[in-house]
Amino acid sequence: MKGRLIVSLDMTDSSQIKALVDNLGERVIYYKIGAVPFTFFGPEIIAYLKKHDKKIMLDLKYHDIPNTVARACDGAIRMDVDLITIHTSGGFSMLEEAVKAVLSGASKEGGEKPKLLGITVLTSIDEAYFNDLFGNVERTLAEQVIFLAQLARSAGLDGVVASPKEIIPIRQCCGDDFLIVTPGIRPADSGVMDDDQARVMTPGQAIKAGANYIVVGRPIVKAADPIAAVEAILKEMENGYREIA
């Protein structure tokens, strides 16, 4: 299960990041580098993690004109990341150009092609927020997520990032080979956290529903004992997997 847990490093102190990575050791293989650590530390934080044999989800959520996103993806490949995120709401042409860039860039670099993931609807958005944001739309929030997942698949992306609430319908419409990465994960014993996640599940529930990877940040990085937090989450994931095995 440890290969399916992605720990989010949304931190602004490089010494704390390095201490956490060192402390967690082989318990965690995957780390997510989003806008916060990348803005503070740039490619150096990627290089540090790769030096320690970690896999990286580069979560910069590219959303721009097709040529700009394609060039950004080419740069991400040169940093040897493993997962790259782009916004599906950028449209088919943008998604398609990103796919082409990833295929071309990986071929030039001679390495393994990173997986390209489409951001659907952020996990901080609930139904009321969705309606406020987009007005009187015909689709519900869940229907919009499914629509965007299908758009991502048709453009050739490897998978999507979506809340755990949409795992089952995405799996049903996009197939078993389509990657589903789920933030919005809260351990069973975490209680109500002071954060901005709206559509959440426990690690076990997400794995049982069919997530390929789960992303966890604050319940680990802010825990009094991050090792214990990781081990508890891995246990929950294992229990969820047993229920479907």
TACORPE-V865447 format. One record per run of one state. SS is the DSSP state (H for helix, E for strand, C for the rest). FROM is the first residue (numbers start at 0). LEN is the number of residues. If there is no record, write none. Layout:
ss->SS from->FROM len->LEN
ss->SS from->FROM len->LEN
//
This chain:
ss->C from->0 len->1
ss->H from->1 len->3
ss->E from->4 len->4
ss->C from->8 len->5
ss->H from->13 len->14
ss->C from->27 len->2
ss->E from->29 len->5
ss->H from->34 len->7
ss->C from->41 len->1
ss->H from->42 len->9
ss->C from->51 len->3
ss->E from->54 len->8
ss->C from->62 len->3
ss->H from->65 len->13
ss->C from->78 len->4
ss->E from->82 len->5
ss->H from->87 len->3
ss->C from->90 len->1
ss->H from->91 len->18
ss->C from->109 len->5
ss->E from->114 len->5
ss->C from->119 len->7
ss->H from->126 len->8
ss->C from->134 len->6
ss->H from->140 len->15
ss->C from->155 len->3
ss->E from->158 len->3
ss->C from->161 len->2
ss->H from->163 len->11
ss->C from->174 len->4
ss->E from->178 len->4
ss->C from->182 len->2
ss->E from->184 len->1
ss->C from->185 len->15
ss->E from->200 len->1
ss->C from->201 len->1
ss->H from->202 len->7
ss->C from->209 len->3
ss->E from->212 len->4
ss->C from->216 len->1
ss->H from->217 len->4
ss->C from->221 len->4
ss->H from->225 len->17
ss->C from->242 len->3
//
